[in-house]
């Protein structure tokens, strides 16, 4: 069984609470166990707790969920780009999958609400698939012919 943690931004709560509900439902549907649900103030704060989560033995992958809504300035771009970059850095450094279920930048509130289910579901699905494939790759033995990891 794949064990995942969810990190959810509280900012834009009306969007992210729905994302959390959809993520929990989809994890159950896929047969994954959610070991942690951690809330952070905003998307920019997500990387702060990722190192702690990926270090836990009972976490095979982490799903990040959030919504960066476009405002009057380019602040949404700064937040989303910096968070995404750091999330990827921590995933590569730790060797554990961390998926990006963050809506934005450039989305308005209506667009974000329209994307809730898709982003949450895809982020959970990617985490489960990557965790399974990582495990299969670790257990795979090369015997002179191509090894396919599905």
Buried (B, 14 or more C-beta within 10 A) or exposed (E): EBBBBBBBBBBBEEBBBBBBEBBBBBBEEBEBEBBBBBBBEBBBBBBEBBEEBBEBEEBBBBBBBBBBBBEEEEEBBEBBEEBBEBBEEBBEEBEBBBBBBBBBBEBEEEBBBEBBBEBBBBBBBBBBBBBBBBEEEEEEEEEEEEEEEE
